[in-house]
Amino acid sequence: MELGVPPETRKAVYALAKMVKCKETSDYVYFPNDSLKCKVKYRTLTKAGLLRLPSFVEFAI
């Protein structure tokens, strides 16, 4: 997700993600558990079940 995340927050998340990721492909980054959670808002779901126009709201604990 690129839209709505403040630059300083994005840098912190990328640093944390590098430490906890276990596998990465060209499409996805896999994490060993639900270590990174956030709330997002979105307009609706696409026919494929993906979020349409997601934007970051806040990190969840």
PDB file of N, CA, C and O in Angstrom, chain B, residues numbered from 101:
ATOM      1  N   MET B 101       0.844  -1.157   0.000  1.00  0.00           N
ATOM      2  CA  MET B 101       0.000   0.000   0.000  1.00  0.00           C
ATOM      3  C   MET B 101       0.894   1.225   0.000  1.00  0.00           C
ATOM      4  O   MET B 101       1.811   1.341   0.813  1.00  0.00           O
ATOM      5  N   GLU B 102       0.624   2.116  -0.900  1.00  0.00           N
ATOM      6  CA  GLU B 102       1.477   3.289  -1.043  1.00  0.00           C
ATOM      7  C   GLU B 102       0.787   4.580  -0.647  1.00  0.00           C
ATOM      8  O   GLU B 102       1.449   5.512  -0.190  1.00  0.00           O
ATOM      9  N   LEU B 103      -0.522   4.661  -0.809  1.00  0.00           N
ATOM     10  CA  LEU B 103      -1.225   5.916  -0.574  1.00  0.00           C
ATOM     11  C   LEU B 103      -1.624   6.077   0.884  1.00  0.00           C
ATOM     12  O   LEU B 103      -2.078   5.124   1.517  1.00  0.00           O
ATOM     13  N   GLY B 104      -1.457   7.272   1.411  1.00  0.00           N
ATOM     14  CA  GLY B 104      -1.927   7.589   2.742  1.00  0.00           C
ATOM     15  C   GLY B 104      -0.967   7.283   3.878  1.00  0.00           C
ATOM     16  O   GLY B 104      -1.271   7.599   5.028  1.00  0.00           O
ATOM     17  N   VAL B 105       0.176   6.683   3.598  1.00  0.00           N
ATOM     18  CA  VAL B 105       1.133   6.360   4.649  1.00  0.00           C
ATOM     19  C   VAL B 105       2.178   7.472   4.706  1.00  0.00           C
ATOM     20  O   VAL B 105       2.861   7.729   3.715  1.00  0.00           O
ATOM     21  N   PRO B 106       2.310   8.136   5.861  1.00  0.00           N
ATOM     22  CA  PRO B 106       3.319   9.196   5.972  1.00  0.00           C
ATOM     23  C   PRO B 106       4.723   8.636   5.712  1.00  0.00           C
ATOM     24  O   PRO B 106       5.000   7.489   6.062  1.00  0.00           O
ATOM     25  N   PRO B 107       5.608   9.429   5.105  1.00  0.00           N
ATOM     26  CA  PRO B 107       6.947   8.947   4.760  1.00  0.00           C
ATOM     27  C   PRO B 107       7.739   8.368   5.929  1.00  0.00           C
ATOM     28  O   PRO B 107       8.406   7.346   5.770  1.00  0.00           O
ATOM     29  N   GLU B 108       7.677   9.001   7.100  1.00  0.00           N
ATOM     30  CA  GLU B 108       8.442   8.490   8.234  1.00  0.00           C
ATOM     31  C   GLU B 108       7.884   7.151   8.717  1.00  0.00           C
ATOM     32  O   GLU B 108       8.642   6.289   9.163  1.00  0.00           O
ATOM     33  N   THR B 109       6.584   6.976   8.632  1.00  0.00           N
ATOM     34  CA  THR B 109       5.968   5.704   9.008  1.00  0.00           C
ATOM     35  C   THR B 109       6.344   4.621   8.009  1.00  0.00           C
ATOM     36  O   THR B 109       6.643   3.493   8.398  1.00  0.00           O
ATOM     37  N   ARG B 110       6.330   4.954   6.732  1.00  0.00           N
ATOM     38  CA  ARG B 110       6.695   3.991   5.687  1.00  0.00           C
ATOM     39  C   ARG B 110       8.122   3.496   5.885  1.00  0.00           C
ATOM     40  O   ARG B 110       8.381   2.301   5.745  1.00  0.00           O
ATOM     41  N   LYS B 111       9.054   4.393   6.208  1.00  0.00           N
ATOM     42  CA  LYS B 111      10.447   3.995   6.444  1.00  0.00           C
ATOM     43  C   LYS B 111      10.554   3.048   7.630  1.00  0.00           C
ATOM     44  O   LYS B 111      11.295   2.066   7.580  1.00  0.00           O
ATOM     45  N   ALA B 112       9.809   3.343   8.707  1.00  0.00           N
ATOM     46  CA  ALA B 112       9.842   2.494   9.895  1.00  0.00           C
ATOM     47  C   ALA B 112       9.278   1.109   9.594  1.00  0.00           C
ATOM     48  O   ALA B 112       9.815   0.105  10.062  1.00  0.00           O
ATOM     49  N   VAL B 113       8.217   1.051   8.830  1.00  0.00           N
ATOM     50  CA  VAL B 113       7.606  -0.237   8.484  1.00  0.00           C
ATOM     51  C   VAL B 113       8.547  -1.048   7.599  1.00  0.00           C
ATOM     52  O   VAL B 113       8.708  -2.249   7.818  1.00  0.00           O
ATOM     53  N   TYR B 114       9.161  -0.428   6.619  1.00  0.00           N
ATOM     54  CA  TYR B 114      10.095  -1.153   5.749  1.00  0.00           C
ATOM     55  C   TYR B 114      11.263  -1.719   6.550  1.00  0.00           C
ATOM     56  O   TYR B 114      11.704  -2.839   6.293  1.00  0.00           O
ATOM     57  N   ALA B 115      11.763  -0.962   7.509  1.00  0.00           N
ATOM     58  CA  ALA B 115      12.869  -1.448   8.341  1.00  0.00           C
ATOM     59  C   ALA B 115      12.419  -2.647   9.168  1.00  0.00           C
ATOM     60  O   ALA B 115      13.138  -3.642   9.262  1.00  0.00           O
ATOM     61  N   LEU B 116      11.246  -2.560   9.761  1.00  0.00           N
ATOM     62  CA  LEU B 116      10.717  -3.675  10.546  1.00  0.00           C
ATOM     63  C   LEU B 116      10.421  -4.887   9.661  1.00  0.00           C
ATOM     64  O   LEU B 116      10.709  -6.022  10.041  1.00  0.00           O
ATOM     65  N   ALA B 117       9.860  -4.650   8.507  1.00  0.00           N
ATOM     66  CA  ALA B 117       9.510  -5.744   7.593  1.00  0.00           C
ATOM     67  C   ALA B 117      10.744  -6.522   7.143  1.00  0.00           C
ATOM     68  O   ALA B 117      10.686  -7.743   6.997  1.00  0.00           O
ATOM     69  N   LYS B 118      11.844  -5.835   6.926  1.00  0.00           N
ATOM     70  CA  LYS B 118      13.075  -6.521   6.530  1.00  0.00           C
ATOM     71  C   LYS B 118      13.543  -7.489   7.604  1.00  0.00           C
ATOM     72  O   LYS B 118      14.140  -8.520   7.295  1.00  0.00           O
ATOM     73  N   MET B 119      13.274  -7.164   8.868  1.00  0.00           N
ATOM     74  CA  MET B 119      13.720  -8.021   9.959  1.00  0.00           C
ATOM     75  C   MET B 119      12.828  -9.249  10.142  1.00  0.00           C
ATOM     76  O   MET B 119      13.315 -10.288  10.589  1.00  0.00           O
ATOM     77  N   VAL B 120      11.548  -9.163   9.812  1.00  0.00           N
ATOM     78  CA  VAL B 120      10.633 -10.265  10.121  1.00  0.00           C
ATOM     79  C   VAL B 120      10.153 -11.060   8.912  1.00  0.00           C
ATOM     80  O   VAL B 120       9.507 -12.092   9.094  1.00  0.00           O
ATOM     81  N   LYS B 121      10.438 -10.627   7.690  1.00  0.00           N
ATOM     82  CA  LYS B 121       9.926 -11.368   6.542  1.00  0.00           C
ATOM     83  C   LYS B 121      10.630 -12.714   6.419  1.00  0.00           C
ATOM     84  O   LYS B 121      11.799 -12.856   6.778  1.00  0.00           O
ATOM     85  N   CYS B 122       9.900 -13.695   5.906  1.00  0.00           N
ATOM     86  CA  CYS B 122      10.496 -15.016   5.770  1.00  0.00           C
ATOM     87  C   CYS B 122      10.619 -15.447   4.314  1.00  0.00           C
ATOM     88  O   CYS B 122      11.408 -16.341   4.008  1.00  0.00           O
ATOM     89  N   LYS B 123       9.853 -14.829   3.400  1.00  0.00           N
ATOM     90  CA  LYS B 123       9.930 -15.189   1.987  1.00  0.00           C
ATOM     91  C   LYS B 123       9.373 -14.037   1.168  1.00  0.00           C
ATOM     92  O   LYS B 123       8.460 -13.339   1.607  1.00  0.00           O
ATOM     93  N   GLU B 124       9.926 -13.838  -0.030  1.00  0.00           N
ATOM     94  CA  GLU B 124       9.455 -12.769  -0.891  1.00  0.00           C
ATOM     95  C   GLU B 124       9.427 -13.251  -2.331  1.00  0.00           C
ATOM     96  O   GLU B 124      10.380 -13.876  -2.797  1.00  0.00           O
ATOM     97  N   THR B 125       8.338 -12.966  -3.040  1.00  0.00           N
ATOM     98  CA  THR B 125       8.233 -13.251  -4.469  1.00  0.00           C
ATOM     99  C   THR B 125       8.046 -11.921  -5.182  1.00  0.00           C
ATOM    100  O   THR B 125       8.090 -10.865  -4.551  1.00  0.00           O
ATOM    101  N   SER B 126       7.842 -11.965  -6.472  1.00  0.00           N
ATOM    102  CA  SER B 126       7.632 -10.724  -7.207  1.00  0.00           C
ATOM    103  C   SER B 126       6.281 -10.089  -6.880  1.00  0.00           C
ATOM    104  O   SER B 126       6.088  -8.895  -7.111  1.00  0.00           O
ATOM    105  N   ASP B 127       5.345 -10.876  -6.346  1.00  0.00           N
ATOM    106  CA  ASP B 127       4.012 -10.358  -6.040  1.00  0.00           C
ATOM    107  C   ASP B 127       3.728 -10.162  -4.559  1.00  0.00           C
ATOM    108  O   ASP B 127       2.944  -9.284  -4.198  1.00  0.00           O
ATOM    109  N   TYR B 128       4.345 -10.957  -3.695  1.00  0.00           N
ATOM    110  CA  TYR B 128       4.000 -10.948  -2.279  1.00  0.00           C
ATOM    111  C   TYR B 128       5.225 -11.007  -1.382  1.00  0.00           C
ATOM    112  O   TYR B 128       6.292 -11.473  -1.781  1.00  0.00           O
ATOM    113  N   VAL B 129       5.042 -10.521  -0.156  1.00  0.00           N
ATOM    114  CA  VAL B 129       6.023 -10.695   0.906  1.00  0.00           C
ATOM    115  C   VAL B 129       5.324 -11.499   1.986  1.00  0.00           C
ATOM    116  O   VAL B 129       4.249 -11.117   2.450  1.00  0.00           O
ATOM    117  N   TYR B 130       5.923 -12.604   2.389  1.00  0.00           N
ATOM    118  CA  TYR B 130       5.327 -13.482   3.382  1.00  0.00           C
ATOM    119  C   TYR B 130       5.968 -13.245   4.744  1.00  0.00           C
ATOM    120  O   TYR B 130       7.190 -13.152   4.860  1.00  0.00           O
ATOM    121  N   PHE B 131       5.138 -13.150   5.762  1.00  0.00           N
ATOM    122  CA  PHE B 131       5.599 -12.955   7.123  1.00  0.00           C
ATOM    123  C   PHE B 131       5.249 -14.194   7.937  1.00  0.00           C
ATOM    124  O   PHE B 131       4.244 -14.846   7.652  1.00  0.00           O
ATOM    125  N   PRO B 132       6.054 -14.534   8.945  1.00  0.00           N
ATOM    126  CA  PRO B 132       5.831 -15.763   9.700  1.00  0.00           C
ATOM    127  C   PRO B 132       4.550 -15.769  10.517  1.00  0.00           C
ATOM    128  O   PRO B 132       4.028 -16.843  10.818  1.00  0.00           O
ATOM    129  N   ASN B 133       4.032 -14.625  10.881  1.00  0.00           N
ATOM    130  CA  ASN B 133       2.776 -14.532  11.627  1.00  0.00           C
ATOM    131  C   ASN B 133       2.162 -13.164  11.360  1.00  0.00           C
ATOM    132  O   ASN B 133       2.613 -12.443  10.470  1.00  0.00           O
ATOM    133  N   ASP B 134       1.165 -12.817  12.105  1.00  0.00           N
ATOM    134  CA  ASP B 134       0.517 -11.521  11.924  1.00  0.00           C
ATOM    135  C   ASP B 134       1.263 -10.427  12.684  1.00  0.00           C
ATOM    136  O   ASP B 134       0.684  -9.740  13.525  1.00  0.00           O
ATOM    137  N   SER B 135       2.549 -10.273  12.381  1.00  0.00           N
ATOM    138  CA  SER B 135       3.369  -9.337  13.138  1.00  0.00           C
ATOM    139  C   SER B 135       3.139  -7.881  12.739  1.00  0.00           C
ATOM    140  O   SER B 135       3.385  -6.981  13.543  1.00  0.00           O
ATOM    141  N   LEU B 136       2.681  -7.637  11.533  1.00  0.00           N
ATOM    142  CA  LEU B 136       2.396  -6.275  11.088  1.00  0.00           C
ATOM    143  C   LEU B 136       0.913  -6.173  10.771  1.00  0.00           C
ATOM    144  O   LEU B 136       0.421  -6.831   9.855  1.00  0.00           O
ATOM    145  N   LYS B 137       0.205  -5.352  11.524  1.00  0.00           N
ATOM    146  CA  LYS B 137      -1.220  -5.169  11.296  1.00  0.00           C
ATOM    147  C   LYS B 137      -1.515  -3.691  11.160  1.00  0.00           C
ATOM    148  O   LYS B 137      -0.912  -2.859  11.838  1.00  0.00           O
ATOM    149  N   CYS B 138      -2.445  -3.370  10.281  1.00  0.00           N
ATOM    150  CA  CYS B 138      -2.875  -1.992  10.151  1.00  0.00           C
ATOM    151  C   CYS B 138      -4.338  -1.964   9.745  1.00  0.00           C
ATOM    152  O   CYS B 138      -4.887  -2.941   9.238  1.00  0.00           O
ATOM    153  N   LYS B 139      -4.942  -0.825   9.982  1.00  0.00           N
ATOM    154  CA  LYS B 139      -6.317  -0.608   9.542  1.00  0.00           C
ATOM    155  C   LYS B 139      -6.254   0.149   8.224  1.00  0.00           C
ATOM    156  O   LYS B 139      -5.456   1.071   8.057  1.00  0.00           O
ATOM    157  N   VAL B 140      -7.104  -0.256   7.295  1.00  0.00           N
ATOM    158  CA  VAL B 140      -7.181   0.418   6.011  1.00  0.00           C
ATOM    159  C   VAL B 140      -8.642   0.742   5.717  1.00  0.00           C
ATOM    160  O   VAL B 140      -9.551   0.088   6.228  1.00  0.00           O
ATOM    161  N   LYS B 141      -8.849   1.739   4.903  1.00  0.00           N
ATOM    162  CA  LYS B 141     -10.191   1.996   4.399  1.00  0.00           C
ATOM    163  C   LYS B 141     -10.136   1.764   2.895  1.00  0.00           C
ATOM    164  O   LYS B 141      -9.103   1.960   2.255  1.00  0.00           O
ATOM    165  N   TYR B 142     -11.258   1.347   2.353  1.00  0.00           N
ATOM    166  CA  TYR B 142     -11.308   1.058   0.932  1.00  0.00           C
ATOM    167  C   TYR B 142     -12.709   1.324   0.419  1.00  0.00           C
ATOM    168  O   TYR B 142     -13.667   1.349   1.191  1.00  0.00           O
ATOM    169  N   ARG B 143     -12.825   1.522  -0.875  1.00  0.00           N
ATOM    170  CA  ARG B 143     -14.111   1.864  -1.457  1.00  0.00           C
ATOM    171  C   ARG B 143     -15.027   0.655  -1.523  1.00  0.00           C
ATOM    172  O   ARG B 143     -16.166   0.721  -1.061  1.00  0.00           O
ATOM    173  N   THR B 144     -14.553  -0.445  -2.086  1.00  0.00           N
ATOM    174  CA  THR B 144     -15.326  -1.677  -2.224  1.00  0.00           C
ATOM    175  C   THR B 144     -14.370  -2.798  -2.588  1.00  0.00           C
ATOM    176  O   THR B 144     -13.164  -2.574  -2.695  1.00  0.00           O
ATOM    177  N   LEU B 145     -14.884  -3.983  -2.775  1.00  0.00           N
ATOM    178  CA  LEU B 145     -14.071  -5.106  -3.239  1.00  0.00           C
ATOM    179  C   LEU B 145     -14.233  -5.260  -4.740  1.00  0.00           C
ATOM    180  O   LEU B 145     -15.305  -5.003  -5.289  1.00  0.00           O
ATOM    181  N   THR B 146     -13.160  -5.684  -5.403  1.00  0.00           N
ATOM    182  CA  THR B 146     -13.237  -5.960  -6.827  1.00  0.00           C
ATOM    183  C   THR B 146     -13.891  -7.326  -7.031  1.00  0.00           C
ATOM    184  O   THR B 146     -14.139  -8.050  -6.067  1.00  0.00           O
ATOM    185  N   LYS B 147     -14.167  -7.675  -8.283  1.00  0.00           N
ATOM    186  CA  LYS B 147     -14.740  -8.993  -8.583  1.00  0.00           C
ATOM    187  C   LYS B 147     -13.804 -10.114  -8.145  1.00  0.00           C
ATOM    188  O   LYS B 147     -14.255 -11.215  -7.829  1.00  0.00           O
ATOM    189  N   ALA B 148     -12.508  -9.838  -8.126  1.00  0.00           N
ATOM    190  CA  ALA B 148     -11.511 -10.828  -7.711  1.00  0.00           C
ATOM    191  C   ALA B 148     -11.343 -10.872  -6.190  1.00  0.00           C
ATOM    192  O   ALA B 148     -10.552 -11.668  -5.685  1.00  0.00           O
ATOM    193  N   GLY B 149     -12.072 -10.032  -5.456  1.00  0.00           N
ATOM    194  CA  GLY B 149     -11.988 -10.027  -4.005  1.00  0.00           C
ATOM    195  C   GLY B 149     -10.877  -9.160  -3.442  1.00  0.00           C
ATOM    196  O   GLY B 149     -10.559  -9.265  -2.258  1.00  0.00           O
ATOM    197  N   LEU B 150     -10.282  -8.308  -4.260  1.00  0.00           N
ATOM    198  CA  LEU B 150      -9.222  -7.403  -3.805  1.00  0.00           C
ATOM    199  C   LEU B 150      -9.826  -6.074  -3.365  1.00  0.00           C
ATOM    200  O   LEU B 150     -10.940  -5.727  -3.758  1.00  0.00           O
ATOM    201  N   LEU B 151      -9.081  -5.335  -2.547  1.00  0.00           N
ATOM    202  CA  LEU B 151      -9.549  -4.035  -2.086  1.00  0.00           C
ATOM    203  C   LEU B 151      -9.423  -3.007  -3.202  1.00  0.00           C
ATOM    204  O   LEU B 151      -8.385  -2.921  -3.859  1.00  0.00           O
ATOM    205  N   ARG B 152     -10.472  -2.234  -3.414  1.00  0.00           N
ATOM    206  CA  ARG B 152     -10.429  -1.169  -4.415  1.00  0.00           C
ATOM    207  C   ARG B 152     -10.081   0.143  -3.717  1.00  0.00           C
ATOM    208  O   ARG B 152     -10.763   0.552  -2.777  1.00  0.00           O
ATOM    209  N   LEU B 153      -9.033   0.789  -4.173  1.00  0.00           N
ATOM    210  CA  LEU B 153      -8.545   2.062  -3.634  1.00  0.00           C
ATOM    211  C   LEU B 153      -8.271   2.018  -2.129  1.00  0.00           C
ATOM    212  O   LEU B 153      -8.807   2.841  -1.387  1.00  0.00           O
ATOM    213  N   PRO B 154      -7.449   1.077  -1.666  1.00  0.00           N
ATOM    214  CA  PRO B 154      -7.151   1.031  -0.234  1.00  0.00           C
ATOM    215  C   PRO B 154      -6.257   2.200   0.176  1.00  0.00           C
ATOM    216  O   PRO B 154      -5.405   2.648  -0.592  1.00  0.00           O
ATOM    217  N   SER B 155      -6.464   2.677   1.383  1.00  0.00           N
ATOM    218  CA  SER B 155      -5.567   3.697   1.935  1.00  0.00           C
ATOM    219  C   SER B 155      -5.359   3.422   3.415  1.00  0.00           C
ATOM    220  O   SER B 155      -6.258   2.957   4.115  1.00  0.00           O
ATOM    221  N   PHE B 156      -4.176   3.716   3.863  1.00  0.00           N
ATOM    222  CA  PHE B 156      -3.746   3.474   5.238  1.00  0.00           C
ATOM    223  C   PHE B 156      -4.511   4.369   6.199  1.00  0.00           C
ATOM    224  O   PHE B 156      -4.710   5.551   5.917  1.00  0.00           O
ATOM    225  N   VAL B 157      -4.945   3.819   7.338  1.00  0.00           N
ATOM    226  CA  VAL B 157      -5.594   4.608   8.382  1.00  0.00           C
ATOM    227  C   VAL B 157      -4.680   4.705   9.591  1.00  0.00           C
ATOM    228  O   VAL B 157      -4.311   5.805  10.001  1.00  0.00           O
ATOM    229  N   GLU B 158      -4.303   3.548  10.176  1.00  0.00           N
ATOM    230  CA  GLU B 158      -3.428   3.543  11.331  1.00  0.00           C
ATOM    231  C   GLU B 158      -2.910   2.131  11.558  1.00  0.00           C
ATOM    232  O   GLU B 158      -3.438   1.165  11.009  1.00  0.00           O
ATOM    233  N   PHE B 159      -1.874   2.028  12.371  1.00  0.00           N
ATOM    234  CA  PHE B 159      -1.386   0.718  12.738  1.00  0.00           C
ATOM    235  C   PHE B 159      -2.223   0.169  13.879  1.00  0.00           C
ATOM    236  O   PHE B 159      -2.648   0.912  14.764  1.00  0.00           O
ATOM    237  N   ALA B 160      -2.457  -1.132  13.854  1.00  0.00           N
ATOM    238  CA  ALA B 160      -3.236  -1.795  14.895  1.00  0.00           C
ATOM    239  C   ALA B 160      -2.290  -2.631  15.746  1.00  0.00           C
ATOM    240  O   ALA B 160      -1.263  -3.115  15.269  1.00  0.00           O
ATOM    241  N   ILE B 161      -2.649  -2.789  16.991  1.00  0.00           N
ATOM    242  CA  ILE B 161      -1.813  -3.587  17.901  1.00  0.00           C
ATOM    243  C   ILE B 161      -2.410  -4.968  18.040  1.00  0.00           C
ATOM    244  O   ILE B 161      -1.867  -5.806  18.760  1.00  0.00           O
TER     245      ILE B 161
END
